[in-house]
Amino acid sequence: MALKKKKITSSDASRKLITAIAPKSPISEQYRTIRTSIQYSSVDEEIRSIMVTSSGPAEGKSTTAANLAVTFAQLGKRVLLVDADLRKPTVHHTFGVNNLKGFTTVLTKQATLESAVLDTDEKDLYILTSGPVPPNPAELLSSKSMEQFMEEIKEQFEYIIFDTPPLLAVADPQILANQCDGSILVVYSEKTEIDQAKKGKELLQNAQSKLLGVVLNHKELKNNDYYYYYGSK
């Protein structure tokens, strides 16, 4: 079933979307390197649904998720960015849209996927905002409705990127990690504590998630912030 397009009218998505506004920048090139690493991270199965998380708050996971979604869309692939942070959602702020309906209203059958997904100014990139913050995020993510949602979006999109809450804060990302083809852990240079990063990795492994790798952001080199990707072992 074809999705109804709703054009985002915001003049600029956000300065956080550097891959869209400055695709030739060094940082954008690093995001493309991450994209390539993801594509070659598994020879046995195609990685299509990807969860992006971090061990703690304000470590750059939402920015990473959004820019990865842009880079995949730039390949001409149909991409959906889902705001699965049902505690402190940000995707609607990044793209300058309202959050009256979205992920939660689709899961609770108050809205169809077609009516909730929004088209963006970036070709082939679509977003699904979080929708109203629910009282029971973990229960929603582990529901039968979530299973149906995953089946439906995989029929309509080639890549799905999930932006999730921090691992050490709530159980939500562990629940979602088990339903995605792979996970990416974001760490912030000189801010994320090693023990927290190790604990985050352990939680993903306990959830039987395929850890695709770790993104180290805000690492300063030659007066520029670069993003590096390290494959997991």
Number of C-alpha atoms within 10 A of each C-alpha: 7 6 14 13 14 14 11 17 13 12 9 14 21 14 12 15 22 20 24 20 15 13 17 11 11 16 19 23 17 16 26 20 16 22 18 13 16 21 15 12 19 13 8 6 9 13 21 17 22 27 28 28 31 30 27 22 16 14 22 19 27 25 20 24 25 28 22 24 30 28 25 24 20 19 11 12 17 18 28 29 25 24 27 29 23 25 17 12 21 19 25 19 13 17 22 16 15 12 19 14 19 27 29 26 20 22 21 13 11 12 15 15 20 14 15 26 23 22 20 18 16 15 15 19 24 27 24 25 30 28 22 16 17 14 10 10 17 17 13 18 21 15 13 11 15 20 13 11 15 14 11 13 16 14 9 15 17 17 20 26 24 26 28 26 27 24 23 18 12 13 14 23 29 27 17 22 28 19 20 19 18 24 28 27 25 27 26 22 15 11 11 18 14 12 10 16 21 12 15 22 23 12 19 25 15 12 16 14 22 20 21 25 21 22 24 20 21 18 14 11 8 6 7 11 13 18 22 16 20 12 14 13 6
